């Protein structure tokens, strides 16, 4: 009941799915760092205050540290679940992104409105294999203007460029990302 619908359920019978990915795992680096930092801080505070206060205060500090650490781990778990269920789908007619557990959002942009397509890669993106895809349309800001942490951005960029700017009905982008492609 609370589980979001599978994004493929939103596709029309006449649509052909070309790409289906989730954001690169590097999007979780911030959450991993924050959680580890907080847990280490809790251990340090716990060890510094251990034995320096009365036994009653020690119990309160122990309980407080435990519950704050539990909240940090639960927050990380929720962020991981949100990342895991988020999907980016590109069909031969539109780009879609589905997000959320309780409040499920599906953003969509028709490929016919796309006027410009670029991707950016930072140094960390080059090392880890992700990039930012910027999709622009006729001077308007759309729901999917910028998609961060896109995995394998060159292949997705090529497939999307072929869908948007290639000859209609003659794209060979089907099944893209199913197997690695090597450059010649």
Secondary structure, 3 states (H helix, E strand, C coil): CCCCCCHHHHCCCCCCEEEEECCCHHHHHHHHHHHHHHHHHHHHHHHHHCCCCCHHHHHHHHHHHHHHHHHHHHHHHHHHHHHHHCEEEEECCEEEEEECCCCCEEEEEEHHHCCEEEEECCHHHHHHCEEEEEEEECCECCCCCEEEEEECHHHHHHHHHHHHHCCCCCCCCCCCCCCCCCCC
